Amino acid sequence: MEKRYDIISPDGITIHPEKTFTRNEVLPAFSEWKKRFEIQGFYSSSKFGRIPLEDLDDYCEVIEVTIN
């Protein structure tokens, strides 16, 4: 079994539904995802409202996923 990682958004959904990440890929993938919100300057969460990008790390979760 292989350990992989996924990133869960503040709204409880994966940031990339078709991919999991290695330990080395997970933080760069999160950084790339955050870039999508740079123009507006915040992430809009249905649960938490507007989250400033500098605080977004505190609202997301990296989880371990086992792949068979």
N, CA, C and O of each residue as an XYZ file, in Angstrom:
272
protein
N       0.834     -1.183      0.000
C       0.000      0.000      0.000
C       0.878      1.245      0.000
O       1.912      1.300      0.665
N       0.455      2.206     -0.735
C       1.215      3.451     -0.901
C       0.534      4.586     -0.147
O      -0.683      4.751     -0.235
N       1.315      5.366      0.592
C       0.771      6.536      1.281
C       0.793      7.730      0.344
O       1.820      8.059     -0.250
N      -0.345      8.364      0.227
C      -0.487      9.571     -0.570
C      -1.189     10.601      0.304
O      -1.609     10.298      1.421
N      -1.313     11.811     -0.207
C      -1.887     12.893      0.581
C      -2.906     13.657     -0.243
O      -2.812     13.743     -1.467
N      -3.876     14.204      0.459
C      -4.897     15.022     -0.170
C      -5.054     16.286      0.674
O      -4.717     16.296      1.858
N      -5.555     17.323      0.072
C      -5.765     18.585      0.763
C      -7.258     18.868      0.772
O      -7.915     18.865     -0.269
N      -7.777     19.113      1.964
C      -9.199     19.375      2.129
C      -9.403     20.876      2.339
O      -8.767     21.482      3.202
N     -10.277     21.458      1.557
C     -10.556     22.899      1.613
C     -11.331     23.245      2.890
O     -11.782     22.346      3.600
N     -11.485     24.532      3.183
C     -12.281     24.935      4.349
C     -13.733     24.450      4.292
O     -14.393     24.336      5.325
N     -14.219     24.171      3.106
C     -15.585     23.683      2.942
C     -15.694     22.167      3.003
O     -16.771     21.608      2.794
N     -14.562     21.490      3.292
C     -14.584     20.046      3.490
C     -14.483     19.209      2.232
O     -14.786     18.017      2.259
N     -14.058     19.816      1.116
C     -13.914     19.051     -0.127
C     -12.459     19.074     -0.582
O     -11.704     19.987     -0.249
N     -12.086     18.064     -1.340
C     -10.727     17.989     -1.850
C     -10.452     19.130     -2.823
O     -11.347     19.559     -3.552
N      -9.221     19.615     -2.833
C      -8.896     20.702     -3.767
C      -8.659     20.173     -5.170
O      -8.697     20.938     -6.133
N      -8.414     18.872     -5.300
C      -8.181     18.274     -6.613
C      -8.828     16.891     -6.627
O      -8.194     15.915     -6.226
N     -10.074     16.787     -7.081
C     -10.828     15.539     -6.970
C     -10.265     14.337     -7.727
O     -10.639     13.200     -7.439
N      -9.383     14.569     -8.676
C      -8.902     13.454     -9.481
C      -7.457     13.073     -9.188
O      -6.865     12.286     -9.927
N      -6.876     13.625     -8.108
C      -5.465     13.370     -7.857
C      -5.164     13.394     -6.369
O      -5.749     14.163     -5.606
N      -4.239     12.532     -5.978
C      -3.639     12.606     -4.653
C      -2.169     12.936     -4.865
O      -1.672     12.878     -5.990
N      -1.477     13.280     -3.794
C      -0.126     13.804     -3.920
C       0.868     13.026     -3.071
O       0.509     12.444     -2.047
N       2.115     13.025     -3.508
C       3.181     12.470     -2.679
C       3.510     13.500     -1.606
O       3.031     14.633     -1.656
N       4.323     13.105     -0.642
C       4.728     14.028      0.419
C       5.418     15.258     -0.181
O       5.234     16.370      0.312
N       6.205     15.067     -1.234
C       6.923     16.176     -1.868
C       6.018     17.053     -2.739
O       6.348     18.211     -2.997
N       4.906     16.527     -3.183
C       4.009     17.268     -4.072
C       2.925     18.063     -3.344
O       2.375     19.013     -3.902
N       2.613     17.683     -2.102
C       1.427     18.227     -1.444
C       1.516     19.735     -1.192
O       0.545     20.443     -1.459
N       2.618     20.242     -0.700
C       2.713     21.683     -0.444
C       2.781     22.511     -1.720
O       2.136     23.557     -1.791
N       3.544     22.083     -2.740
C       3.482     22.830     -4.004
C       2.076     22.815     -4.630
O       1.658     23.810     -5.223
N       1.360     21.719     -4.503
C      -0.004     21.641     -5.040
C      -0.916     22.620     -4.305
O      -1.758     23.270     -4.924
N      -0.751     22.725     -3.000
C      -1.542     23.675     -2.222
C      -1.232     25.102     -2.653
O      -2.145     25.914     -2.807
N       0.035     25.415     -2.848
C       0.442     26.753     -3.286
C      -0.162     27.095     -4.650
O      -0.635     28.212     -4.863
N      -0.144     26.137     -5.561
C      -0.733     26.355     -6.886
C      -2.238     26.590     -6.786
O      -2.775     27.451     -7.484
N      -2.911     25.850     -5.942
C      -4.355     26.013     -5.747
C      -4.660     27.398     -5.190
O      -5.605     28.050     -5.635
N      -3.872     27.851     -4.222
C      -4.076     29.175     -3.624
C      -3.931     30.297     -4.645
O      -4.587     31.331     -4.521
N      -3.083     30.107     -5.650
C      -2.878     31.132     -6.673
C      -4.166     31.461     -7.426
O      -4.306     32.558     -7.968
N      -5.096     30.526     -7.461
C      -6.364     30.757     -8.154
C      -7.168     31.886     -7.524
O      -8.062     32.441     -8.162
N      -6.856     32.231     -6.274
C      -7.635     33.225     -5.543
C      -6.884     34.539     -5.348
O      -7.385     35.437     -4.672
N      -5.697     34.666     -5.926
C      -4.871     35.861     -5.722
C      -5.534     37.138     -6.241
O      -5.424     38.185     -5.602
N      -6.204     37.074     -7.361
C      -6.817     38.270     -7.936
C      -7.863     38.856     -6.987
O      -7.918     40.071     -6.793
N      -8.691     37.994     -6.397
C      -9.709     38.508     -5.473
C      -9.146     38.734     -4.070
O      -9.728     39.489     -3.291
N      -8.024     38.093     -3.735
C      -7.356     38.334     -2.466
C      -7.883     37.548     -1.280
O      -7.451     37.762     -0.147
N      -8.808     36.646     -1.533
C      -9.363     35.845     -0.441
C      -9.983     34.577     -1.019
O     -10.215     34.476     -2.224
N     -10.248     33.611     -0.139
C     -10.997     32.416     -0.495
C     -12.389     32.592      0.086
O     -12.530     32.933      1.260
N     -13.399     32.369     -0.703
C     -14.776     32.514     -0.250
C     -15.311     31.147      0.167
O     -15.513     30.267     -0.669
N     -15.533     30.984      1.442
C     -16.011     29.728      2.004
C     -17.483     29.852      2.373
O     -17.899     30.860      2.943
N     -18.264     28.838      2.053
C     -19.673     28.860      2.445
C     -19.814     28.723      3.959
O     -20.824     29.132      4.531
N     -18.816     28.157      4.596
C     -18.865     27.921      6.040
C     -18.266     29.082      6.856
O     -18.787     29.431      7.916
N     -17.169     29.678      6.354
C     -16.429     30.683      7.112
C     -16.461     32.087      6.503
O     -15.933     33.027      7.097
N     -17.063     32.235      5.348
C     -17.070     33.532      4.678
C     -15.740     33.793      3.987
O     -15.088     32.861      3.517
N     -15.338     35.054      3.923
C     -14.086     35.418      3.248
C     -12.889     35.107      4.144
O     -12.791     35.593      5.271
N     -11.989     34.291      3.618
C     -10.770     33.942      4.348
C      -9.600     34.592      3.621
O      -9.361     34.285      2.453
N      -8.867     35.482      4.282
C      -7.685     36.075      3.643
C      -6.684     34.976      3.262
O      -6.515     33.997      3.989
N      -6.033     35.152      2.124
C      -5.117     34.114      1.645
C      -4.011     33.798      2.638
O      -3.565     32.653      2.721
N      -3.559     34.799      3.395
C      -2.500     34.535      4.364
C      -2.985     33.671      5.534
O      -2.168     33.137      6.285
N      -4.298     33.530      5.694
C      -4.860     32.691      6.751
C      -5.386     31.350      6.237
O      -5.790     30.496      7.026
N      -5.379     31.172      4.943
C      -5.998     29.988      4.342
C      -5.373     28.684      4.820
O      -6.076     27.681      4.949
N      -4.085     28.674      5.084
C      -3.410     27.470      5.575
C      -4.066     26.947      6.859
O      -4.134     25.739      7.083
N      -4.543     27.864      7.687
C      -5.154     27.481      8.968
C      -6.523     26.829      8.802
O      -7.020     26.189      9.729
N      -7.128     26.985      7.645
C      -8.474     26.460      7.410
C      -8.487     25.183      6.567
O      -9.524     24.529      6.448
N      -7.349     24.828      5.986
C      -7.265     23.634      5.161
C      -6.610     22.509      5.951
O      -5.954     22.747      6.965
N      -6.794     21.289      5.478
C      -6.243     20.130      6.175
C      -5.581     19.189      5.176
O      -6.152     18.888      4.127
N      -4.395     18.731      5.495
C      -3.716     17.705      4.708
C      -4.034     16.374      5.371
O      -3.801     16.193      6.566
N      -4.567     15.447      4.584
C      -4.892     14.136      5.114
C      -4.084     13.069      4.392
O      -3.690     13.240      3.238
N      -3.845     11.975      5.084
C      -3.132     10.846      4.499
C      -4.155      9.898      3.878
O      -5.189      9.599      4.474
N      -3.847      9.436      2.677
C      -4.721      8.529      1.945
C      -3.889      7.312      1.579
O      -2.781      7.445      1.060
N      -4.425      6.119      1.849
C      -3.717      4.898      1.493
C      -4.255      4.388      0.165
O      -5.458      4.190      0.000
N      -3.345      4.180     -0.775
C      -3.706      3.680     -2.100
C      -3.293      2.214     -2.185
O      -2.155      1.864     -1.873
N      -4.213      1.368     -2.605
C      -3.903     -0.071     -2.752
C      -3.191     -0.342     -4.036
O      -2.854     -1.491     -4.325
